[in-house]
Amino acid sequence: MDLLKLRSKKGARHAKKRVGRGNGSGHGTYSSRGMKGQNSRSGGRRRPGFEGGQTPLIRKLPKLKGFKSIKRINYSIINLKDLNVFEDGAKVDKEALYKKGLIGSLSKPVKLLGNGDLQKKLTVYADAAANAAKEKLEKAGSKLELPPPRQKAS
């Protein structure tokens, strides 16, 4: 195969519209621009968003209020009632939750919330947990493993 012999598939490339090449071409005289006015002249286009002098929509809309914290942590949320799908004595970590389809991503940290009741004795590994979830886990006889708290830089 030679590079010189490479060709595009038929119909993949379209010829550029040739305007201003006589009336026989179908795009002669005014070259599809109309007769007079700003848009018929060369360089006579208006900027994007221009609405004829009225206040443009983009200036009517309010600016964003508030701010977004760069320290915000987006957790994958798990409720206690969701953990009842595991067998007694199971080790519940990110991988196990992902395999059961309870979380959508392994990259996000997992937070345990106290919604519902737990009927199994489990060992749960999470990045964070609500106080209600901790109490209900202890009551059910399960164990919760959390990472050590991070030291604040002083």
N, CA and C of each residue as an Amber inpcrd file, in Angstrom:
protein
   462
   0.8450000  -1.1910000   0.0000000   0.0000000   0.0000000   0.0000000
   0.8870000   1.2490000   0.0000000   0.5700000   2.1850000  -0.8830000
   1.3010000   3.4490000  -0.9660000   0.4600000   4.5670000  -0.3810000
   1.1180000   5.5020000   0.2870000   0.4060000   6.6770000   0.7930000
  -0.1930000   7.4900000  -0.3460000   0.4590000   7.4240000  -1.5200000
  -0.0290000   8.1810000  -2.6700000  -1.3490000   7.6410000  -3.2040000
  -1.6340000   6.3700000  -2.9000000  -2.8410000   5.7420000  -3.4260000
  -4.0190000   5.7850000  -2.4500000  -3.8170000   6.3610000  -1.2710000
  -4.9150000   6.4500000  -0.2920000  -5.9660000   7.4340000  -0.7740000
  -7.2180000   7.0610000  -0.6740000  -8.3220000   7.9230000  -1.0760000
  -9.4260000   7.8240000  -0.0340000 -10.1830000   8.9030000   0.1320000
 -11.3480000   8.8760000   1.0150000 -12.4390000   8.0430000   0.3790000
 -13.3600000   7.5280000   1.2150000 -14.5010000   6.7930000   0.6870000
 -15.3860000   7.7310000  -0.1170000 -16.1160000   7.1690000  -1.0590000
 -16.9960000   7.9800000  -1.8980000 -18.0870000   8.5880000  -1.0200000
 -18.2560000   9.9080000  -1.1330000 -19.2680000  10.6090000  -0.3520000
 -18.7630000  11.1470000   0.9770000 -17.5130000  10.8360000   1.3410000
 -16.9770000  11.2950000   2.6210000 -16.5700000  12.7630000   2.5630000
 -16.2110000  13.2510000   1.3820000 -15.7780000  14.6360000   1.2390000
 -16.7500000  15.3770000   0.3340000 -17.1010000  16.5860000   0.7230000
 -18.0290000  17.3900000  -0.0550000 -17.2940000  18.5930000  -0.6340000
 -17.6420000  18.9330000  -1.8550000 -17.0380000  20.1010000  -2.4800000
 -17.5720000  21.3640000  -1.8050000 -16.7100000  22.3690000  -1.6240000
 -17.1000000  23.6380000  -1.0300000 -18.0820000  24.3540000  -1.9520000
 -19.0870000  25.0280000  -1.3540000 -20.0510000  25.7830000  -2.1620000
 -19.3220000  26.9450000  -2.8260000 -19.3380000  26.9990000  -4.1500000
 -18.6400000  28.0580000  -4.8760000 -19.6530000  29.1250000  -5.2540000
 -19.5400000  30.2750000  -4.6010000 -20.5020000  31.3500000  -4.8470000
 -19.8520000  32.4570000  -5.6630000 -20.6900000  33.2350000  -6.3320000
 -20.1770000  34.3640000  -7.1090000 -19.4720000  33.9470000  -8.3690000
 -19.9010000  32.8320000  -8.9920000 -19.2460000  32.3560000 -10.2110000
 -20.2160000  32.3720000 -11.3990000 -21.1150000  33.3520000 -11.4140000
 -22.0280000  33.4770000 -12.5430000 -23.3990000  32.9170000 -12.2360000
 -24.3950000  33.4030000 -12.9790000 -25.7740000  33.0050000 -12.7290000
 -26.0440000  31.5510000 -13.0820000 -25.2540000  30.9880000 -13.9390000
 -25.4490000  29.5900000 -14.2950000 -25.1710000  28.6480000 -13.1210000
 -24.3890000  29.0960000 -12.1600000 -24.0410000  28.2410000 -11.0230000
 -25.1730000  28.1420000 -10.0120000 -26.1350000  29.0700000 -10.1090000
 -27.2110000  29.0960000  -9.1180000 -26.8810000  29.9730000  -7.9270000
 -25.6340000  30.4440000  -7.8370000 -25.2300000  31.3140000  -6.7280000
 -24.5000000  32.5310000  -7.2690000 -25.0340000  33.1070000  -8.3240000
 -24.3790000  34.2620000  -8.9160000 -24.9660000  35.5680000  -8.4220000
 -24.6120000  36.6620000  -9.0480000 -25.0600000  38.0290000  -8.7790000
 -24.8130000  38.4480000  -7.3330000 -25.6390000  37.9890000  -6.3930000
 -25.4590000  38.4240000  -4.9980000 -24.8310000  37.3450000  -4.1290000
 -24.4740000  36.2270000  -4.7020000 -23.7450000  35.1560000  -4.0040000
 -24.4680000  34.6910000  -2.7430000 -25.7890000  34.5500000  -2.8090000
 -26.6110000  34.0600000  -1.6950000 -26.6050000  34.9830000  -0.4860000
 -26.2560000  36.2880000  -0.6780000 -26.1840000  37.2190000   0.4420000
 -27.3360000  38.2180000   0.4430000 -28.2080000  38.1910000  -0.5280000
 -29.2500000  39.1980000  -0.5960000 -28.7330000  40.4400000  -1.3070000
 -29.5340000  41.5300000  -1.2990000 -29.1570000  42.6990000  -2.0900000
 -28.3110000  43.7010000  -1.3310000 -28.8550000  44.3040000  -0.2830000
 -28.1070000  45.3470000   0.4170000 -28.0690000  45.0510000   1.9060000
 -27.3510000  45.8760000   2.6210000 -27.3370000  45.7620000   4.0720000
 -26.0160000  45.2580000   4.6040000 -25.9290000  45.2690000   5.9160000
 -24.6780000  44.9340000   6.5940000 -24.2000000  43.5270000   6.2550000
 -25.1110000  42.5780000   6.1950000 -24.6950000  41.1890000   5.9780000
 -24.2960000  40.9050000   4.5360000 -24.5770000  41.8110000   3.6320000
 -24.1610000  41.5860000   2.2460000 -22.7320000  42.0490000   2.0090000
 -22.1820000  42.8540000   2.9100000 -20.8250000  43.3990000   2.7410000
 -19.7810000  42.4220000   3.2950000 -18.5520000  42.5830000   2.8210000
 -17.4890000  41.7560000   3.3800000 -17.1780000  42.2500000   4.7900000
 -17.0090000  41.3280000   5.6970000 -16.7400000  41.6920000   7.0930000
 -17.9530000  42.2450000   7.7850000 -19.1380000  42.0790000   7.2050000
 -20.3230000  42.7160000   7.7530000 -21.1340000  41.8310000   8.6730000
 -20.5220000  40.8920000   9.3330000 -21.2470000  40.0350000  10.2790000
 -21.2010000  40.6640000  11.6650000 -22.2280000  40.4130000  12.4630000
 -22.2370000  40.9080000  13.8390000 -21.6950000  39.8390000  14.7710000
 -21.2410000  40.2500000  15.9380000 -20.6550000  39.3010000  16.8740000
 -21.7260000  38.3250000  17.3910000 -21.3180000  37.1380000  17.8390000
 -22.2790000  36.1840000  18.3920000 -22.9770000  36.7790000  19.6170000
 -24.2710000  36.5980000  19.7280000 -25.0260000  37.1100000  20.8690000
 -25.5930000  38.4890000  20.6490000 -25.2670000  39.1520000  19.5320000
 -25.8020000  40.4890000  19.2720000 -27.2670000  40.3760000  18.8830000
 -28.1110000  41.2080000  19.5170000 -29.5550000  41.1240000  19.2920000
 -30.1190000  42.4360000  18.7910000 -29.4010000  43.0950000  17.9070000
 -29.9240000  44.2960000  17.2830000 -29.9440000  45.5080000  18.1880000
 -29.1750000  45.5520000  19.2200000 -29.1030000  46.7130000  20.0910000
 -29.9030000  46.5610000  21.3750000 -30.8690000  45.6270000  21.4280000
 -31.5690000  45.4040000  22.7020000 -30.6340000  44.6770000  23.6530000
 -30.9160000  44.7450000  24.9360000 -30.0530000  44.0990000  25.9260000
 -30.0250000  42.6000000  25.6590000 -28.8520000  42.0540000  25.4010000
 -28.7740000  40.6350000  25.0620000 -29.1820000  39.7440000  26.2310000
 -29.6420000  38.5510000  25.9090000 -30.0820000  37.5960000  26.9220000
 -28.9800000  37.3140000  27.9300000 -27.7440000  37.2220000  27.4760000
 -26.6470000  36.8760000  28.3680000 -26.4360000  37.9460000  29.4410000
 -26.8140000  39.2090000  29.1460000 -26.6870000  40.2700000  30.1430000
 -27.9110000  40.3500000  31.0410000 -29.0270000  39.7500000  30.6140000
 -30.2270000  39.7530000  31.4470000 -30.1650000  38.6950000  32.5410000
 -29.4160000  37.6270000  32.3030000 -29.3440000  36.5380000  33.2730000
 -28.4760000  36.9470000  34.4540000 -28.8250000  36.5040000  35.6670000
 -28.0400000  36.8920000  36.8440000 -26.6830000  36.1970000  36.8670000
 -25.7450000  36.8400000  37.5480000 -24.4540000  36.1940000  37.7650000
 -24.6250000  35.1330000  38.8470000 -23.6670000  34.2160000  38.9200000
 -23.7350000  33.1660000  39.9360000 -23.5560000  33.7730000  41.3100000
 -24.3490000  33.2970000  42.2520000 -24.2350000  33.7660000  43.6390000
 -23.4810000  32.7130000  44.4520000 -22.8660000  33.1530000  45.5240000
 -22.1920000  32.2240000  46.4190000 -20.8770000  31.7330000  45.8600000
 -20.4260000  30.5980000  46.3860000 -19.1660000  30.0290000  45.9240000
 -19.2210000  28.5220000  46.0890000 -18.2720000  27.8470000  45.4400000
 -18.1380000  26.4060000  45.6010000 -16.8330000  26.1420000  46.3380000
 -16.9230000  25.4370000  47.4430000 -15.7500000  25.1510000  48.2460000
 -14.8490000  24.1540000  47.5290000 -13.5510000  24.4300000  47.5200000
 -12.6120000  23.5010000  46.8950000 -12.2900000  22.3440000  47.8380000
 -12.7040000  22.4570000  49.1030000 -12.4360000  21.4080000  50.0820000
 -13.5920000  20.4240000  50.2170000 -14.6890000  20.6410000  49.4740000
 -15.8580000  19.7730000  49.5740000 -15.4980000  18.3540000  49.1370000
 -15.9870000  17.3710000  49.8840000 -15.7560000  15.9700000  49.5620000
 -17.0730000  15.3700000  49.0930000 -17.0950000  14.8190000  47.9070000
 -18.2840000  14.1490000  47.3900000 -18.2140000  12.6730000  47.7540000
 -19.0940000  12.2420000  48.6590000 -19.1060000  10.8600000  49.1200000
 -20.0730000  10.0170000  48.3010000 -19.7730000   8.7190000  48.2170000
 -20.7720000   7.7370000  47.7980000 -21.5440000   7.3850000  49.0550000
 -22.8580000   7.5410000  49.0310000 -23.6800000   7.3870000  50.2280000
 -24.2540000   5.9690000  50.2860000 -24.1500000   5.3500000  51.4690000
 -24.7340000   4.0320000  51.7190000 -25.5570000   4.1200000  52.9970000
 -26.7820000   3.6060000  52.9750000 -27.6170000   3.5290000  54.1650000
 -27.4850000   2.1530000  54.7890000 -27.7520000   2.0610000  56.1030000
 -27.6260000   0.7860000  56.8110000 -28.5400000  -0.2790000  56.2200000
 -29.7420000   0.1110000  55.8200000 -30.6880000  -0.8730000  55.2800000
 -30.1550000  -1.5290000  54.0060000 -29.2570000  -0.8430000  53.2820000
 -28.6860000  -1.4030000  52.0530000 -27.6880000  -2.5230000  52.3320000
 -27.1560000  -2.5760000  53.5590000 -26.1250000  -3.5660000  53.8880000
 -26.7020000  -4.9360000  54.2000000 -28.0300000  -5.0630000  54.2620000
 -28.6580000  -6.3420000  54.5690000 -28.5170000  -7.3690000  53.4430000
 -27.9740000  -6.9550000  52.2860000 -27.7750000  -7.8940000  51.1730000
 -26.5490000  -8.7860000  51.4010000 -25.6980000  -8.4360000  52.3670000
 -24.4970000  -9.2220000  52.6460000 -24.8150000 -10.3500000  53.6330000
 -23.9830000 -11.4090000  53.6160000 -24.1600000 -12.5220000  54.5380000
 -23.5890000 -12.1470000  55.9040000 -24.0100000 -12.8910000  56.9440000
 -23.4850000 -12.6760000  58.2960000 -21.9740000 -12.8660000  58.3070000
 -21.2770000 -11.9690000  59.0090000 -19.8280000 -12.0710000  59.1560000
 -19.0460000 -11.5990000  57.9420000 -19.6960000 -11.0080000  56.9700000
 -19.0090000 -10.5670000  55.7570000 -18.1860000  -9.3140000  56.0120000
 -17.1350000  -9.1640000  55.2060000 -16.3090000  -7.9600000  55.2440000
 -16.8440000  -7.0150000  54.1670000 -17.3400000  -5.8490000  54.5740000
 -17.9550000  -4.9040000  53.6380000 -16.9970000  -3.7360000  53.4350000
 -16.3870000  -3.6700000  52.2480000 -15.5080000  -2.5560000  51.9090000
 -15.9440000  -2.0020000  50.5460000 -15.1450000  -1.0700000  50.0120000
 -15.5150000  -0.4300000  48.7450000 -15.7210000  -1.4400000  47.6220000
 -14.8060000  -2.3970000  47.5080000 -14.8900000  -3.3790000  46.4310000
 -16.1530000  -4.2210000  46.5380000 -16.4910000  -4.6360000  47.7650000
 -17.6970000  -5.4500000  47.9670000 -18.9520000  -4.6510000  47.6370000
 -18.9770000  -3.3810000  48.0330000 -20.1290000  -2.5260000  47.7370000
 -20.2600000  -2.3090000  46.2300000 -19.1300000  -2.1650000  45.5480000
 -19.1350000  -1.9400000  44.1020000 -19.6400000  -3.1810000  43.3600000
 -19.1940000  -4.3640000  43.8250000 -19.6160000  -5.6100000  43.1790000
 -21.1200000  -5.8370000  43.3210000 -21.6860000  -5.4120000  44.4530000
 -23.1350000  -5.5610000  44.6720000 -23.9350000  -4.4600000  43.9930000
 -23.2410000  -3.4360000  43.4320000 -23.9290000  -2.3630000  42.7290000
 -24.4860000  -1.2930000  43.6480000 -23.9880000  -1.2280000  44.8860000
 -24.4800000  -0.2330000  45.8410000 -23.7980000   1.1190000  45.6810000
 -22.5970000   1.1320000  45.1160000 -21.9240000   2.3960000  44.8070000
 -21.5290000   2.3650000  43.3330000 -21.3990000   3.5540000  42.7450000
 -21.1270000   3.6310000  41.3190000 -19.6640000   3.8050000  40.9620000
 -18.8250000   4.1700000  41.9560000 -17.4370000   4.4800000  41.6410000
 -16.5300000   4.0560000  42.7880000 -15.3830000   3.4950000  42.4430000
 -14.4010000   3.1270000  43.4690000 -13.5160000   4.3090000  43.8710000
 -13.5610000   5.3940000  43.0870000 -12.6820000   6.5250000  43.3580000
 -13.2320000   7.4460000  44.4460000 -14.5540000   7.4500000  44.6550000
 -15.1420000   8.3240000  45.6810000 -15.0620000   7.6680000  47.0560000
 -14.8800000   8.4580000  48.1230000 -14.9360000   7.8890000  49.4720000
 -16.3650000   7.4920000  49.8310000 -16.5050000   6.5320000  50.7540000
 -17.8080000   5.9990000  51.1310000 -18.2150000   6.5530000  52.4900000
 -19.4800000   7.0230000  52.5900000 -20.0120000   7.4890000  53.8690000
 -21.2340000   6.6550000  54.2160000 -21.3040000   6.2110000  55.4640000
 -22.3830000   5.3760000  55.9510000 -23.3890000   6.2300000  56.6940000
 -24.6690000   6.1560000  56.2950000 -25.7380000   6.8910000  56.9680000
 -26.6350000   5.9190000  57.7160000 -27.3680000   6.4330000  58.7070000
 -28.1300000   5.5830000  59.6210000 -29.5670000   5.3400000  59.2270000
 -29.9150000   5.4110000  57.9600000 -31.2950000   5.1940000  57.5350000
 -31.5920000   3.7010000  57.4910000 -32.6210000   3.2510000  58.1900000
 -33.0030000   1.8430000  58.2120000 -32.2980000   1.0890000  59.3220000
 -32.5530000  -0.2140000  59.3980000 -31.9630000  -1.0700000  60.4340000
 -31.1190000  -2.1560000  59.8010000 -30.1400000  -2.6260000  60.5660000
 -29.2300000  -3.6660000  60.1010000 -29.5330000  -4.9430000  60.8700000
 -29.7770000  -6.0470000  60.1610000 -30.0740000  -7.3210000  60.8130000
 -28.8930000  -8.2870000  60.7960000 -27.7640000  -7.8910000  60.2320000
 -26.6050000  -8.7860000  60.0970000 -25.4480000  -8.2910000  60.9580000
 -24.5450000  -9.2300000  61.2860000 -23.3060000  -8.8570000  61.9650000
 -22.2150000  -8.7630000  60.9000000 -21.7510000  -7.5520000  60.6560000
 -20.7970000  -7.2940000  59.5760000 -19.5850000  -6.5530000  60.1000000
 -18.5140000  -6.5790000  59.3240000 -17.3710000  -5.6970000  59.5420000
 -17.3720000  -4.7040000  58.3860000 -17.6380000  -3.4370000  58.7110000
 -17.8220000  -2.4270000  57.6800000 -16.6170000  -1.4910000  57.6530000
 -16.0330000  -1.3260000  56.4660000 -14.9270000  -0.3970000  56.2650000
 -15.4670000   0.7920000  55.4630000 -15.4700000   1.9880000  56.0750000
 -15.9780000   3.1830000  55.4070000 -15.0240000   4.3380000  55.6670000
 -15.1500000   5.3960000  54.8680000 -14.3110000   6.5830000  55.0530000
 -14.9150000   7.5480000  56.0600000 -16.2470000   7.5100000  56.2160000
 -16.9320000   8.3650000  57.1830000 -18.2500000   7.7020000  57.5420000
 -18.7970000   8.0860000  58.7110000 -20.0760000   7.5140000  59.1430000
 -20.8050000   8.5220000  60.0110000 -22.1280000   8.5390000  59.8830000
 -22.9550000   9.3980000  60.7270000 -23.0350000   8.7760000  62.1170000
 -23.2740000   9.6230000  63.1370000 -23.3590000   9.1270000  64.5070000
 -24.4790000   8.1050000  64.6660000 -25.6140000   8.3390000  64.0060000
 -26.7380000   7.4020000  64.0900000 -26.3370000   6.0470000  63.5180000
 -25.5460000   6.0550000  62.4570000 -25.1010000   4.7990000  61.8520000
 -24.1650000   4.0570000  62.7900000 -23.2690000   4.7700000  63.4690000
 -22.3540000   4.1280000  64.4290000 -23.1280000   3.4490000  65.5470000
 -24.1220000   4.1550000  66.0990000 -24.9120000   3.6020000  67.2080000
 -25.6770000   2.3590000  66.7700000 -26.3070000   2.4130000  65.5990000
 -27.0940000   1.2780000  65.1240000 -26.2000000   0.0830000  64.8030000
 -24.9870000   0.3450000  64.2830000 -24.0540000  -0.7470000  64.0070000
 -23.6460000  -1.4590000  65.2880000 -23.3260000  -0.6770000  66.3340000
 -22.9390000  -1.2720000  67.6150000 -24.0870000  -2.0800000  68.2060000
 -25.3150000  -1.5610000  68.0770000 -26.4840000  -2.2470000  68.6120000
 -26.7070000  -3.5780000  67.8920000 -26.4050000  -3.6140000  66.6000000
 -26.5860000  -4.8400000  65.8210000 -25.4320000  -5.8200000  66.0240000
 -24.3900000  -5.3950000  66.7330000 -23.2440000  -6.2730000  66.9680000
 -22.2350000  -6.2510000  65.8440000 -22.3220000  -5.2930000  64.9830000
 -21.3750000  -5.1760000  63.8780000 -20.2030000  -4.2870000  64.2790000
 -19.1710000  -4.3070000  63.4390000 -17.9620000  -3.5430000  63.7310000
 -17.7410000  -2.5370000  62.6110000 -17.3590000  -1.3030000  62.9760000
 -17.1070000  -0.2510000  61.9950000 -15.6460000   0.1460000  62.0390000
 -14.9970000   0.0990000  60.8870000 -13.5880000   0.4930000  60.7700000
 -13.5180000   1.7930000  59.9800000 -13.0040000   2.8520000  60.6140000
 -12.8270000   4.1470000  59.9540000 -11.3400000   4.4670000  59.8690000
 -10.9070000   5.2030000  58.8510000  -9.4960000   5.5980000  58.7860000
  -9.1860000   6.5810000  59.9130000  -7.9130000   6.6740000  60.3250000
  -7.5800000   7.6320000  61.3850000  -7.8420000   9.0600000  60.9300000
  -8.2520000   9.9410000  61.8580000  -8.5160000  11.3360000  61.4520000
  -7.2400000  12.0160000  60.9760000  -7.3790000  12.8690000  59.9420000
  -6.2290000  13.5700000  59.3780000  -5.8130000  14.6910000  60.2970000
  -4.5130000  14.9280000  60.3690000  -3.9860000  16.0200000  61.1740000
  -4.1110000  17.3210000  60.3890000  -4.6070000  18.3610000  61.0440000
  -4.7030000  19.6560000  60.4010000  -3.3290000  20.3420000  60.4050000
  -2.9860000  20.9320000  59.2760000  -1.7090000  21.6480000  59.1930000
  -1.8220000  22.9400000  59.9850000  -0.8310000  23.1970000  60.8220000
  -0.8910000  24.4280000  61.6320000   0.1530000  25.4250000  61.2130000
